[in-house]
């Protein structure tokens, strides 16, 4: 352990951590390249707005099905081969999407890509494998910052690649995933705990213990709430505050940068001082307040307050639930547990956007955010009543 110029103790990174972090960041950059381009690309094949919604949902549905399967596989054969397989699957999905000549091929590419998306959950399991328990929250937070960097950098690369044609970003994402897979095979260390027992059908139930099932439910509910905000905020900004696509993009860029700052620089210290369980409860509470303020905001000052609260809440809630899941799961079933958590958030991403869109059109522009705030309020009440925030760790 070393001491920085500011006098703070600097804990050395576990061996292999930065390699895993870079793998995740590159994976999310590839994802960020594709997402902003996909709706307009789908229109070339005659896709309506509803069809585009189903196209996005197909990715999350495939992820919902495959994340626990690949997570369980990583518990059996190791994290490294599953990460490599997932990245290669992402490459295939991207190439298929770029080469699509019909709408069904576009759906096929997204399903392949979504089903291969378990590399994130397995990477989180790998970090939990190598991180000392006291340092696990900080390292999970920094991994979350890699997610944010991918979403900030990826769209910029995608916009540049699209200058060469609407299909080019998908080929760029495919090449990036292929290079990432090769680099992961060469450099990512195997982190699966040595001597881990084989997981049979009788013991598999423990991967969905009551604590983990409750965390999955809370993660699902809060994901529905936050994706309701993501899906409709550009519409709210246009109708209530009069800004267009550039204004909405600027807001999301700001939210992304705050998430990177919170997760990469602040979260570890906060969690160390207050405890992961307490920070998670506080994060969900911030989401409640931020969503409610968004619902009633009519001036820029109140909107900025809401966005800051939402960014802070999501910034601490996301790494907190990942840490809690990794700590509550037995080491030999950590990959499967992280996979189930990813499945829960995938369901939230399937349900949240269409429900929010319908509410925005039929119940009022304020309704998706009031609905999201109410959902997070329910999640907060469940956390407190279950005592999940006081659950002792087992790893």
Order of alpha helices (4+ residues) and beta strands (2+ residues): beta-beta-alpha-alpha-alpha-alpha-alpha-alpha-alpha-alpha-alpha-alpha-alpha-alpha-alpha-alpha-alpha
